Amino acid sequence: MQVFAASTSGWLTYGQTKVRCSIGKGGAKSAQEKREGDGASPFGVWPIRAILWREDRGPKPASGFEATAIQPHHGWCDAAEDTNYNRPITHPYPASAEHLWREDGLYNIIVVLGHNDDPVVPAMGSAIFMHCASEDYRPTEGCVALAEADLRELLKQAKPGDAVAFIA
């Protein structure tokens, strides 16, 4: 298993590679302290579950994982009281849910991480992804973000069983 380690100092390392990253605007918290909407990245090691990408924004990422094309109606439920909390949904949706089809390019590629998914615990955090960073690497809502070119290069190395870690 390979672990891609994102640190609170703004760097992600794997093997001999070190690339700039951004993490949550709320810093990092233990998985037990993580709460929906706190903007914190959860400390821990989170398995890579899936790859999603905007087919209209670039080629399918080369990876040991299958990648699913994001469609305009795709979303992710962040309503802690909803039965689909921390799960993909289809818009329109009756509860609060993030839109995965974004114009800002941050979700051109999404790596779904296995935080709070086995089992899902209400209000303990949803939609913890690795995704594309903004040009200025502004903090995320709790995810880890890399330059799209760095993310594509990382995915070439990723294989089933690999994980992303949030570390101090």
Chimera marker file (.cmm) of the C-alpha trace (Angstrom):
<marker_set name="trace">
<marker id="1" x="0.000" y="0.000" z="0.000" r="1" g="1" b="0" radius="0.5"/>
<marker id="2" x="1.253" y="3.445" z="-0.918" r="1" g="1" b="0" radius="0.5"/>
<marker id="3" x="0.252" y="6.420" z="1.232" r="1" g="1" b="0" radius="0.5"/>
<marker id="4" x="0.083" y="9.925" z="-0.230" r="1" g="1" b="0" radius="0.5"/>
<marker id="5" x="0.753" y="12.124" z="2.824" r="1" g="1" b="0" radius="0.5"/>
<marker id="6" x="-0.689" y="15.653" z="2.952" r="1" g="1" b="0" radius="0.5"/>
<marker id="7" x="0.737" y="17.775" z="5.735" r="1" g="1" b="0" radius="0.5"/>
<marker id="8" x="-0.538" y="20.835" z="7.537" r="1" g="1" b="0" radius="0.5"/>
<marker id="9" x="2.606" y="22.595" z="6.250" r="1" g="1" b="0" radius="0.5"/>
<marker id="10" x="1.137" y="22.575" z="2.719" r="1" g="1" b="0" radius="0.5"/>
<marker id="11" x="3.039" y="19.714" z="1.099" r="1" g="1" b="0" radius="0.5"/>
<marker id="12" x="1.991" y="16.284" z="-0.113" r="1" g="1" b="0" radius="0.5"/>
<marker id="13" x="4.660" y="13.597" z="-0.373" r="1" g="1" b="0" radius="0.5"/>
<marker id="14" x="4.820" y="10.114" z="-1.849" r="1" g="1" b="0" radius="0.5"/>
<marker id="15" x="8.006" y="8.218" z="-2.582" r="1" g="1" b="0" radius="0.5"/>
<marker id="16" x="10.598" y="10.806" z="-3.565" r="1" g="1" b="0" radius="0.5"/>
<marker id="17" x="7.968" y="13.241" z="-4.845" r="1" g="1" b="0" radius="0.5"/>
<marker id="18" x="6.890" y="16.362" z="-2.938" r="1" g="1" b="0" radius="0.5"/>
<marker id="19" x="4.222" y="18.722" z="-4.306" r="1" g="1" b="0" radius="0.5"/>
<marker id="20" x="2.418" y="21.756" z="-2.964" r="1" g="1" b="0" radius="0.5"/>
<marker id="21" x="-1.087" y="21.218" z="-1.587" r="1" g="1" b="0" radius="0.5"/>
<marker id="22" x="-3.777" y="22.992" z="0.374" r="1" g="1" b="0" radius="0.5"/>
<marker id="23" x="-5.914" y="21.563" z="3.155" r="1" g="1" b="0" radius="0.5"/>
<marker id="24" x="-8.990" y="22.685" z="5.054" r="1" g="1" b="0" radius="0.5"/>
<marker id="25" x="-9.524" y="26.298" z="6.065" r="1" g="1" b="0" radius="0.5"/>
<marker id="26" x="-10.278" y="24.971" z="9.557" r="1" g="1" b="0" radius="0.5"/>
<marker id="27" x="-6.856" y="23.312" z="9.756" r="1" g="1" b="0" radius="0.5"/>
<marker id="28" x="-6.797" y="19.645" z="10.669" r="1" g="1" b="0" radius="0.5"/>
<marker id="29" x="-8.646" y="17.802" z="13.423" r="1" g="1" b="0" radius="0.5"/>
<marker id="30" x="-8.759" y="14.253" z="14.685" r="1" g="1" b="0" radius="0.5"/>
<marker id="31" x="-11.404" y="12.147" z="12.958" r="1" g="1" b="0" radius="0.5"/>
<marker id="32" x="-13.275" y="12.016" z="16.292" r="1" g="1" b="0" radius="0.5"/>
<marker id="33" x="-13.403" y="15.837" z="16.468" r="1" g="1" b="0" radius="0.5"/>
<marker id="34" x="-14.276" y="16.382" z="12.790" r="1" g="1" b="0" radius="0.5"/>
<marker id="35" x="-17.781" y="17.789" z="12.274" r="1" g="1" b="0" radius="0.5"/>
<marker id="36" x="-19.845" y="18.664" z="9.245" r="1" g="1" b="0" radius="0.5"/>
<marker id="37" x="-19.142" y="22.206" z="8.067" r="1" g="1" b="0" radius="0.5"/>
<marker id="38" x="-16.092" y="22.896" z="10.284" r="1" g="1" b="0" radius="0.5"/>
<marker id="39" x="-13.766" y="23.258" z="7.276" r="1" g="1" b="0" radius="0.5"/>
<marker id="40" x="-11.189" y="20.957" z="8.871" r="1" g="1" b="0" radius="0.5"/>
<marker id="41" x="-9.285" y="18.144" z="7.183" r="1" g="1" b="0" radius="0.5"/>
<marker id="42" x="-9.469" y="14.947" z="9.245" r="1" g="1" b="0" radius="0.5"/>
<marker id="43" x="-6.172" y="13.510" z="10.508" r="1" g="1" b="0" radius="0.5"/>
<marker id="44" x="-5.847" y="9.855" z="9.559" r="1" g="1" b="0" radius="0.5"/>
<marker id="45" x="-5.274" y="7.531" z="6.645" r="1" g="1" b="0" radius="0.5"/>
<marker id="46" x="-8.176" y="7.383" z="4.202" r="1" g="1" b="0" radius="0.5"/>
<marker id="47" x="-8.368" y="4.787" z="1.408" r="1" g="1" b="0" radius="0.5"/>
<marker id="48" x="-8.925" y="5.920" z="-2.147" r="1" g="1" b="0" radius="0.5"/>
<marker id="49" x="-12.457" y="4.820" z="-3.068" r="1" g="1" b="0" radius="0.5"/>
<marker id="50" x="-13.089" y="6.256" z="-6.536" r="1" g="1" b="0" radius="0.5"/>
<marker id="51" x="-11.968" y="8.707" z="-9.208" r="1" g="1" b="0" radius="0.5"/>
<marker id="52" x="-14.398" y="11.163" z="-10.817" r="1" g="1" b="0" radius="0.5"/>
<marker id="53" x="-13.574" y="13.643" z="-13.572" r="1" g="1" b="0" radius="0.5"/>
<marker id="54" x="-15.029" y="16.242" z="-15.894" r="1" g="1" b="0" radius="0.5"/>
<marker id="55" x="-14.794" y="14.649" z="-19.320" r="1" g="1" b="0" radius="0.5"/>
<marker id="56" x="-15.360" y="18.038" z="-20.965" r="1" g="1" b="0" radius="0.5"/>
<marker id="57" x="-12.326" y="19.510" z="-19.157" r="1" g="1" b="0" radius="0.5"/>
<marker id="58" x="-9.633" y="16.992" z="-20.006" r="1" g="1" b="0" radius="0.5"/>
<marker id="59" x="-8.738" y="13.390" z="-20.647" r="1" g="1" b="0" radius="0.5"/>
<marker id="60" x="-9.611" y="10.589" z="-18.288" r="1" g="1" b="0" radius="0.5"/>
<marker id="61" x="-6.895" y="10.424" z="-15.599" r="1" g="1" b="0" radius="0.5"/>
<marker id="62" x="-4.442" y="7.580" z="-16.131" r="1" g="1" b="0" radius="0.5"/>
<marker id="63" x="-4.680" y="5.447" z="-13.003" r="1" g="1" b="0" radius="0.5"/>
<marker id="64" x="-4.950" y="1.976" z="-11.545" r="1" g="1" b="0" radius="0.5"/>
<marker id="65" x="-8.534" y="2.990" z="-10.714" r="1" g="1" b="0" radius="0.5"/>
<marker id="66" x="-11.527" y="3.198" z="-12.989" r="1" g="1" b="0" radius="0.5"/>
<marker id="67" x="-12.726" y="6.771" z="-13.413" r="1" g="1" b="0" radius="0.5"/>
<marker id="68" x="-16.340" y="7.868" z="-13.727" r="1" g="1" b="0" radius="0.5"/>
<marker id="69" x="-17.298" y="10.949" z="-15.724" r="1" g="1" b="0" radius="0.5"/>
<marker id="70" x="-19.097" y="13.625" z="-13.702" r="1" g="1" b="0" radius="0.5"/>
<marker id="71" x="-22.434" y="14.729" z="-15.150" r="1" g="1" b="0" radius="0.5"/>
<marker id="72" x="-24.206" y="18.077" z="-14.519" r="1" g="1" b="0" radius="0.5"/>
<marker id="73" x="-26.757" y="16.424" z="-12.205" r="1" g="1" b="0" radius="0.5"/>
<marker id="74" x="-24.190" y="14.701" z="-9.927" r="1" g="1" b="0" radius="0.5"/>
<marker id="75" x="-23.913" y="15.777" z="-6.311" r="1" g="1" b="0" radius="0.5"/>
<marker id="76" x="-22.824" y="14.681" z="-2.834" r="1" g="1" b="0" radius="0.5"/>
<marker id="77" x="-25.169" y="14.837" z="0.159" r="1" g="1" b="0" radius="0.5"/>
<marker id="78" x="-23.933" y="16.926" z="3.108" r="1" g="1" b="0" radius="0.5"/>
<marker id="79" x="-27.192" y="16.980" z="5.106" r="1" g="1" b="0" radius="0.5"/>
<marker id="80" x="-26.330" y="15.085" z="8.291" r="1" g="1" b="0" radius="0.5"/>
<marker id="81" x="-29.969" y="14.145" z="8.953" r="1" g="1" b="0" radius="0.5"/>
<marker id="82" x="-30.495" y="12.670" z="5.460" r="1" g="1" b="0" radius="0.5"/>
<marker id="83" x="-30.335" y="8.915" z="4.768" r="1" g="1" b="0" radius="0.5"/>
<marker id="84" x="-27.908" y="9.602" z="1.881" r="1" g="1" b="0" radius="0.5"/>
<marker id="85" x="-25.496" y="11.657" z="4.026" r="1" g="1" b="0" radius="0.5"/>
<marker id="86" x="-21.930" y="11.413" z="2.693" r="1" g="1" b="0" radius="0.5"/>
<marker id="87" x="-23.102" y="9.604" z="-0.427" r="1" g="1" b="0" radius="0.5"/>
<marker id="88" x="-23.410" y="10.561" z="-4.086" r="1" g="1" b="0" radius="0.5"/>
<marker id="89" x="-26.855" y="11.834" z="-5.122" r="1" g="1" b="0" radius="0.5"/>
<marker id="90" x="-28.613" y="13.151" z="-8.212" r="1" g="1" b="0" radius="0.5"/>
<marker id="91" x="-29.773" y="16.784" z="-8.430" r="1" g="1" b="0" radius="0.5"/>
<marker id="92" x="-32.304" y="18.138" z="-7.937" r="1" g="1" b="0" radius="0.5"/>
<marker id="93" x="-32.200" y="16.743" z="-4.398" r="1" g="1" b="0" radius="0.5"/>
<marker id="94" x="-34.522" y="17.639" z="-1.504" r="1" g="1" b="0" radius="0.5"/>
<marker id="95" x="-31.758" y="17.964" z="1.136" r="1" g="1" b="0" radius="0.5"/>
<marker id="96" x="-28.491" y="19.924" z="1.190" r="1" g="1" b="0" radius="0.5"/>
<marker id="97" x="-26.061" y="18.492" z="-1.334" r="1" g="1" b="0" radius="0.5"/>
<marker id="98" x="-22.940" y="19.767" z="-3.006" r="1" g="1" b="0" radius="0.5"/>
<marker id="99" x="-22.873" y="20.075" z="-6.807" r="1" g="1" b="0" radius="0.5"/>
<marker id="100" x="-19.946" y="18.150" z="-8.321" r="1" g="1" b="0" radius="0.5"/>
<marker id="101" x="-20.292" y="19.917" z="-11.692" r="1" g="1" b="0" radius="0.5"/>
<marker id="102" x="-18.479" y="23.166" z="-10.879" r="1" g="1" b="0" radius="0.5"/>
<marker id="103" x="-17.408" y="26.019" z="-13.090" r="1" g="1" b="0" radius="0.5"/>
<marker id="104" x="-14.303" y="26.939" z="-11.047" r="1" g="1" b="0" radius="0.5"/>
<marker id="105" x="-12.289" y="23.860" z="-12.088" r="1" g="1" b="0" radius="0.5"/>
<marker id="106" x="-11.723" y="22.582" z="-8.537" r="1" g="1" b="0" radius="0.5"/>
<marker id="107" x="-13.660" y="19.403" z="-9.300" r="1" g="1" b="0" radius="0.5"/>
<marker id="108" x="-12.190" y="18.737" z="-12.745" r="1" g="1" b="0" radius="0.5"/>
<marker id="109" x="-10.776" y="15.644" z="-10.999" r="1" g="1" b="0" radius="0.5"/>
<marker id="110" x="-12.067" y="14.284" z="-7.687" r="1" g="1" b="0" radius="0.5"/>
<marker id="111" x="-10.494" y="11.467" z="-5.700" r="1" g="1" b="0" radius="0.5"/>
<marker id="112" x="-13.144" y="10.181" z="-3.280" r="1" g="1" b="0" radius="0.5"/>
<marker id="113" x="-11.563" y="9.285" z="0.075" r="1" g="1" b="0" radius="0.5"/>
<marker id="114" x="-12.905" y="6.754" z="2.565" r="1" g="1" b="0" radius="0.5"/>
<marker id="115" x="-13.528" y="9.152" z="5.431" r="1" g="1" b="0" radius="0.5"/>
<marker id="116" x="-16.743" y="8.520" z="7.410" r="1" g="1" b="0" radius="0.5"/>
<marker id="117" x="-18.099" y="5.992" z="4.938" r="1" g="1" b="0" radius="0.5"/>
<marker id="118" x="-17.855" y="2.586" z="6.641" r="1" g="1" b="0" radius="0.5"/>
<marker id="119" x="-20.134" y="3.146" z="8.434" r="1" g="1" b="0" radius="0.5"/>
<marker id="120" x="-21.397" y="6.657" z="7.789" r="1" g="1" b="0" radius="0.5"/>
<marker id="121" x="-21.896" y="8.543" z="11.061" r="1" g="1" b="0" radius="0.5"/>
<marker id="122" x="-24.188" y="11.590" z="10.843" r="1" g="1" b="0" radius="0.5"/>
<marker id="123" x="-22.460" y="14.986" z="11.197" r="1" g="1" b="0" radius="0.5"/>
<marker id="124" x="-18.899" y="13.540" z="11.313" r="1" g="1" b="0" radius="0.5"/>
<marker id="125" x="-17.926" y="15.025" z="7.931" r="1" g="1" b="0" radius="0.5"/>
<marker id="126" x="-18.827" y="14.436" z="4.318" r="1" g="1" b="0" radius="0.5"/>
<marker id="127" x="-17.295" y="14.867" z="0.873" r="1" g="1" b="0" radius="0.5"/>
<marker id="128" x="-13.672" y="14.550" z="1.988" r="1" g="1" b="0" radius="0.5"/>
<marker id="129" x="-11.923" y="14.489" z="-1.379" r="1" g="1" b="0" radius="0.5"/>
<marker id="130" x="-8.572" y="15.086" z="-3.008" r="1" g="1" b="0" radius="0.5"/>
<marker id="131" x="-9.230" y="17.489" z="-5.882" r="1" g="1" b="0" radius="0.5"/>
<marker id="132" x="-7.727" y="20.264" z="-7.997" r="1" g="1" b="0" radius="0.5"/>
<marker id="133" x="-6.352" y="23.319" z="-6.216" r="1" g="1" b="0" radius="0.5"/>
<marker id="134" x="-7.129" y="26.923" z="-6.999" r="1" g="1" b="0" radius="0.5"/>
<marker id="135" x="-4.285" y="28.886" z="-8.603" r="1" g="1" b="0" radius="0.5"/>
<marker id="136" x="-3.501" y="30.523" z="-5.252" r="1" g="1" b="0" radius="0.5"/>
<marker id="137" x="-3.856" y="27.270" z="-3.271" r="1" g="1" b="0" radius="0.5"/>
<marker id="138" x="-6.526" y="28.802" z="-1.071" r="1" g="1" b="0" radius="0.5"/>
<marker id="139" x="-7.706" y="26.486" z="1.733" r="1" g="1" b="0" radius="0.5"/>
<marker id="140" x="-10.424" y="23.937" z="1.040" r="1" g="1" b="0" radius="0.5"/>
<marker id="141" x="-13.596" y="23.057" z="2.931" r="1" g="1" b="0" radius="0.5"/>
<marker id="142" x="-11.764" y="20.067" z="4.476" r="1" g="1" b="0" radius="0.5"/>
<marker id="143" x="-10.269" y="18.319" z="1.465" r="1" g="1" b="0" radius="0.5"/>
<marker id="144" x="-6.719" y="18.202" z="0.132" r="1" g="1" b="0" radius="0.5"/>
<marker id="145" x="-6.107" y="19.994" z="-3.172" r="1" g="1" b="0" radius="0.5"/>
<marker id="146" x="-3.234" y="19.771" z="-5.659" r="1" g="1" b="0" radius="0.5"/>
<marker id="147" x="-2.437" y="21.453" z="-8.954" r="1" g="1" b="0" radius="0.5"/>
<marker id="148" x="-4.264" y="19.485" z="-11.634" r="1" g="1" b="0" radius="0.5"/>
<marker id="149" x="-0.978" y="18.424" z="-13.292" r="1" g="1" b="0" radius="0.5"/>
<marker id="150" x="0.331" y="17.146" z="-9.924" r="1" g="1" b="0" radius="0.5"/>
<marker id="151" x="-2.936" y="15.321" z="-9.261" r="1" g="1" b="0" radius="0.5"/>
<marker id="152" x="-2.803" y="13.641" z="-12.668" r="1" g="1" b="0" radius="0.5"/>
<marker id="153" x="0.811" y="12.562" z="-12.024" r="1" g="1" b="0" radius="0.5"/>
<marker id="154" x="-0.094" y="11.202" z="-8.578" r="1" g="1" b="0" radius="0.5"/>
<marker id="155" x="-2.984" y="9.209" z="-10.045" r="1" g="1" b="0" radius="0.5"/>
<marker id="156" x="-0.595" y="7.507" z="-12.472" r="1" g="1" b="0" radius="0.5"/>
<marker id="157" x="1.066" y="6.028" z="-9.366" r="1" g="1" b="0" radius="0.5"/>
<marker id="158" x="-2.162" y="5.182" z="-7.471" r="1" g="1" b="0" radius="0.5"/>
<marker id="159" x="-3.358" y="1.603" z="-7.247" r="1" g="1" b="0" radius="0.5"/>
<marker id="160" x="-6.249" y="-0.084" z="-5.424" r="1" g="1" b="0" radius="0.5"/>
<marker id="161" x="-5.366" y="-0.334" z="-1.749" r="1" g="1" b="0" radius="0.5"/>
<marker id="162" x="-3.544" y="3.044" z="-1.706" r="1" g="1" b="0" radius="0.5"/>
<marker id="163" x="-4.580" y="5.824" z="0.644" r="1" g="1" b="0" radius="0.5"/>
<marker id="164" x="-4.281" y="9.532" z="1.377" r="1" g="1" b="0" radius="0.5"/>
<marker id="165" x="-3.195" y="10.619" z="4.849" r="1" g="1" b="0" radius="0.5"/>
<marker id="166" x="-3.644" y="13.936" z="6.618" r="1" g="1" b="0" radius="0.5"/>
<marker id="167" x="-0.660" y="14.429" z="8.935" r="1" g="1" b="0" radius="0.5"/>
<marker id="168" x="0.732" y="17.204" z="11.139" r="1" g="1" b="0" radius="0.5"/>
<link id1="1" id2="2" r="1" g="1" b="0" radius="0.2"/>
<link id1="2" id2="3" r="1" g="1" b="0" radius="0.2"/>
<link id1="3" id2="4" r="1" g="1" b="0" radius="0.2"/>
<link id1="4" id2="5" r="1" g="1" b="0" radius="0.2"/>
<link id1="5" id2="6" r="1" g="1" b="0" radius="0.2"/>
<link id1="6" id2="7" r="1" g="1" b="0" radius="0.2"/>
<link id1="7" id2="8" r="1" g="1" b="0" radius="0.2"/>
<link id1="8" id2="9" r="1" g="1" b="0" radius="0.2"/>
<link id1="9" id2="10" r="1" g="1" b="0" radius="0.2"/>
<link id1="10" id2="11" r="1" g="1" b="0" radius="0.2"/>
<link id1="11" id2="12" r="1" g="1" b="0" radius="0.2"/>
<link id1="12" id2="13" r="1" g="1" b="0" radius="0.2"/>
<link id1="13" id2="14" r="1" g="1" b="0" radius="0.2"/>
<link id1="14" id2="15" r="1" g="1" b="0" radius="0.2"/>
<link id1="15" id2="16" r="1" g="1" b="0" radius="0.2"/>
<link id1="16" id2="17" r="1" g="1" b="0" radius="0.2"/>
<link id1="17" id2="18" r="1" g="1" b="0" radius="0.2"/>
<link id1="18" id2="19" r="1" g="1" b="0" radius="0.2"/>
<link id1="19" id2="20" r="1" g="1" b="0" radius="0.2"/>
<link id1="20" id2="21" r="1" g="1" b="0" radius="0.2"/>
<link id1="21" id2="22" r="1" g="1" b="0" radius="0.2"/>
<link id1="22" id2="23" r="1" g="1" b="0" radius="0.2"/>
<link id1="23" id2="24" r="1" g="1" b="0" radius="0.2"/>
<link id1="24" id2="25" r="1" g="1" b="0" radius="0.2"/>
<link id1="25" id2="26" r="1" g="1" b="0" radius="0.2"/>
<link id1="26" id2="27" r="1" g="1" b="0" radius="0.2"/>
<link id1="27" id2="28" r="1" g="1" b="0" radius="0.2"/>
<link id1="28" id2="29" r="1" g="1" b="0" radius="0.2"/>
<link id1="29" id2="30" r="1" g="1" b="0" radius="0.2"/>
<link id1="30" id2="31" r="1" g="1" b="0" radius="0.2"/>
<link id1="31" id2="32" r="1" g="1" b="0" radius="0.2"/>
<link id1="32" id2="33" r="1" g="1" b="0" radius="0.2"/>
<link id1="33" id2="34" r="1" g="1" b="0" radius="0.2"/>
<link id1="34" id2="35" r="1" g="1" b="0" radius="0.2"/>
<link id1="35" id2="36" r="1" g="1" b="0" radius="0.2"/>
<link id1="36" id2="37" r="1" g="1" b="0" radius="0.2"/>
<link id1="37" id2="38" r="1" g="1" b="0" radius="0.2"/>
<link id1="38" id2="39" r="1" g="1" b="0" radius="0.2"/>
<link id1="39" id2="40" r="1" g="1" b="0" radius="0.2"/>
<link id1="40" id2="41" r="1" g="1" b="0" radius="0.2"/>
<link id1="41" id2="42" r="1" g="1" b="0" radius="0.2"/>
<link id1="42" id2="43" r="1" g="1" b="0" radius="0.2"/>
<link id1="43" id2="44" r="1" g="1" b="0" radius="0.2"/>
<link id1="44" id2="45" r="1" g="1" b="0" radius="0.2"/>
<link id1="45" id2="46" r="1" g="1" b="0" radius="0.2"/>
<link id1="46" id2="47" r="1" g="1" b="0" radius="0.2"/>
<link id1="47" id2="48" r="1" g="1" b="0" radius="0.2"/>
<link id1="48" id2="49" r="1" g="1" b="0" radius="0.2"/>
<link id1="49" id2="50" r="1" g="1" b="0" radius="0.2"/>
<link id1="50" id2="51" r="1" g="1" b="0" radius="0.2"/>
<link id1="51" id2="52" r="1" g="1" b="0" radius="0.2"/>
<link id1="52" id2="53" r="1" g="1" b="0" radius="0.2"/>
<link id1="53" id2="54" r="1" g="1" b="0" radius="0.2"/>
<link id1="54" id2="55" r="1" g="1" b="0" radius="0.2"/>
<link id1="55" id2="56" r="1" g="1" b="0" radius="0.2"/>
<link id1="56" id2="57" r="1" g="1" b="0" radius="0.2"/>
<link id1="57" id2="58" r="1" g="1" b="0" radius="0.2"/>
<link id1="58" id2="59" r="1" g="1" b="0" radius="0.2"/>
<link id1="59" id2="60" r="1" g="1" b="0" radius="0.2"/>
<link id1="60" id2="61" r="1" g="1" b="0" radius="0.2"/>
<link id1="61" id2="62" r="1" g="1" b="0" radius="0.2"/>
<link id1="62" id2="63" r="1" g="1" b="0" radius="0.2"/>
<link id1="63" id2="64" r="1" g="1" b="0" radius="0.2"/>
<link id1="64" id2="65" r="1" g="1" b="0" radius="0.2"/>
<link id1="65" id2="66" r="1" g="1" b="0" radius="0.2"/>
<link id1="66" id2="67" r="1" g="1" b="0" radius="0.2"/>
<link id1="67" id2="68" r="1" g="1" b="0" radius="0.2"/>
<link id1="68" id2="69" r="1" g="1" b="0" radius="0.2"/>
<link id1="69" id2="70" r="1" g="1" b="0" radius="0.2"/>
<link id1="70" id2="71" r="1" g="1" b="0" radius="0.2"/>
<link id1="71" id2="72" r="1" g="1" b="0" radius="0.2"/>
<link id1="72" id2="73" r="1" g="1" b="0" radius="0.2"/>
<link id1="73" id2="74" r="1" g="1" b="0" radius="0.2"/>
<link id1="74" id2="75" r="1" g="1" b="0" radius="0.2"/>
<link id1="75" id2="76" r="1" g="1" b="0" radius="0.2"/>
<link id1="76" id2="77" r="1" g="1" b="0" radius="0.2"/>
<link id1="77" id2="78" r="1" g="1" b="0" radius="0.2"/>
<link id1="78" id2="79" r="1" g="1" b="0" radius="0.2"/>
<link id1="79" id2="80" r="1" g="1" b="0" radius="0.2"/>
<link id1="80" id2="81" r="1" g="1" b="0" radius="0.2"/>
<link id1="81" id2="82" r="1" g="1" b="0" radius="0.2"/>
<link id1="82" id2="83" r="1" g="1" b="0" radius="0.2"/>
<link id1="83" id2="84" r="1" g="1" b="0" radius="0.2"/>
<link id1="84" id2="85" r="1" g="1" b="0" radius="0.2"/>
<link id1="85" id2="86" r="1" g="1" b="0" radius="0.2"/>
<link id1="86" id2="87" r="1" g="1" b="0" radius="0.2"/>
<link id1="87" id2="88" r="1" g="1" b="0" radius="0.2"/>
<link id1="88" id2="89" r="1" g="1" b="0" radius="0.2"/>
<link id1="89" id2="90" r="1" g="1" b="0" radius="0.2"/>
<link id1="90" id2="91" r="1" g="1" b="0" radius="0.2"/>
<link id1="91" id2="92" r="1" g="1" b="0" radius="0.2"/>
<link id1="92" id2="93" r="1" g="1" b="0" radius="0.2"/>
<link id1="93" id2="94" r="1" g="1" b="0" radius="0.2"/>
<link id1="94" id2="95" r="1" g="1" b="0" radius="0.2"/>
<link id1="95" id2="96" r="1" g="1" b="0" radius="0.2"/>
<link id1="96" id2="97" r="1" g="1" b="0" radius="0.2"/>
<link id1="97" id2="98" r="1" g="1" b="0" radius="0.2"/>
<link id1="98" id2="99" r="1" g="1" b="0" radius="0.2"/>
<link id1="99" id2="100" r="1" g="1" b="0" radius="0.2"/>
<link id1="100" id2="101" r="1" g="1" b="0" radius="0.2"/>
<link id1="101" id2="102" r="1" g="1" b="0" radius="0.2"/>
<link id1="102" id2="103" r="1" g="1" b="0" radius="0.2"/>
<link id1="103" id2="104" r="1" g="1" b="0" radius="0.2"/>
<link id1="104" id2="105" r="1" g="1" b="0" radius="0.2"/>
<link id1="105" id2="106" r="1" g="1" b="0" radius="0.2"/>
<link id1="106" id2="107" r="1" g="1" b="0" radius="0.2"/>
<link id1="107" id2="108" r="1" g="1" b="0" radius="0.2"/>
<link id1="108" id2="109" r="1" g="1" b="0" radius="0.2"/>
<link id1="109" id2="110" r="1" g="1" b="0" radius="0.2"/>
<link id1="110" id2="111" r="1" g="1" b="0" radius="0.2"/>
<link id1="111" id2="112" r="1" g="1" b="0" radius="0.2"/>
<link id1="112" id2="113" r="1" g="1" b="0" radius="0.2"/>
<link id1="113" id2="114" r="1" g="1" b="0" radius="0.2"/>
<link id1="114" id2="115" r="1" g="1" b="0" radius="0.2"/>
<link id1="115" id2="116" r="1" g="1" b="0" radius="0.2"/>
<link id1="116" id2="117" r="1" g="1" b="0" radius="0.2"/>
<link id1="117" id2="118" r="1" g="1" b="0" radius="0.2"/>
<link id1="118" id2="119" r="1" g="1" b="0" radius="0.2"/>
<link id1="119" id2="120" r="1" g="1" b="0" radius="0.2"/>
<link id1="120" id2="121" r="1" g="1" b="0" radius="0.2"/>
<link id1="121" id2="122" r="1" g="1" b="0" radius="0.2"/>
<link id1="122" id2="123" r="1" g="1" b="0" radius="0.2"/>
<link id1="123" id2="124" r="1" g="1" b="0" radius="0.2"/>
<link id1="124" id2="125" r="1" g="1" b="0" radius="0.2"/>
<link id1="125" id2="126" r="1" g="1" b="0" radius="0.2"/>
<link id1="126" id2="127" r="1" g="1" b="0" radius="0.2"/>
<link id1="127" id2="128" r="1" g="1" b="0" radius="0.2"/>
<link id1="128" id2="129" r="1" g="1" b="0" radius="0.2"/>
<link id1="129" id2="130" r="1" g="1" b="0" radius="0.2"/>
<link id1="130" id2="131" r="1" g="1" b="0" radius="0.2"/>
<link id1="131" id2="132" r="1" g="1" b="0" radius="0.2"/>
<link id1="132" id2="133" r="1" g="1" b="0" radius="0.2"/>
<link id1="133" id2="134" r="1" g="1" b="0" radius="0.2"/>
<link id1="134" id2="135" r="1" g="1" b="0" radius="0.2"/>
<link id1="135" id2="136" r="1" g="1" b="0" radius="0.2"/>
<link id1="136" id2="137" r="1" g="1" b="0" radius="0.2"/>
<link id1="137" id2="138" r="1" g="1" b="0" radius="0.2"/>
<link id1="138" id2="139" r="1" g="1" b="0" radius="0.2"/>
<link id1="139" id2="140" r="1" g="1" b="0" radius="0.2"/>
<link id1="140" id2="141" r="1" g="1" b="0" radius="0.2"/>
<link id1="141" id2="142" r="1" g="1" b="0" radius="0.2"/>
<link id1="142" id2="143" r="1" g="1" b="0" radius="0.2"/>
<link id1="143" id2="144" r="1" g="1" b="0" radius="0.2"/>
<link id1="144" id2="145" r="1" g="1" b="0" radius="0.2"/>
<link id1="145" id2="146" r="1" g="1" b="0" radius="0.2"/>
<link id1="146" id2="147" r="1" g="1" b="0" radius="0.2"/>
<link id1="147" id2="148" r="1" g="1" b="0" radius="0.2"/>
<link id1="148" id2="149" r="1" g="1" b="0" radius="0.2"/>
<link id1="149" id2="150" r="1" g="1" b="0" radius="0.2"/>
<link id1="150" id2="151" r="1" g="1" b="0" radius="0.2"/>
<link id1="151" id2="152" r="1" g="1" b="0" radius="0.2"/>
<link id1="152" id2="153" r="1" g="1" b="0" radius="0.2"/>
<link id1="153" id2="154" r="1" g="1" b="0" radius="0.2"/>
<link id1="154" id2="155" r="1" g="1" b="0" radius="0.2"/>
<link id1="155" id2="156" r="1" g="1" b="0" radius="0.2"/>
<link id1="156" id2="157" r="1" g="1" b="0" radius="0.2"/>
<link id1="157" id2="158" r="1" g="1" b="0" radius="0.2"/>
<link id1="158" id2="159" r="1" g="1" b="0" radius="0.2"/>
<link id1="159" id2="160" r="1" g="1" b="0" radius="0.2"/>
<link id1="160" id2="161" r="1" g="1" b="0" radius="0.2"/>
<link id1="161" id2="162" r="1" g="1" b="0" radius="0.2"/>
<link id1="162" id2="163" r="1" g="1" b="0" radius="0.2"/>
<link id1="163" id2="164" r="1" g="1" b="0" radius="0.2"/>
<link id1="164" id2="165" r="1" g="1" b="0" radius="0.2"/>
<link id1="165" id2="166" r="1" g="1" b="0" radius="0.2"/>
<link id1="166" id2="167" r="1" g="1" b="0" radius="0.2"/>
<link id1="167" id2="168" r="1" g="1" b="0" radius="0.2"/>
</marker_set>
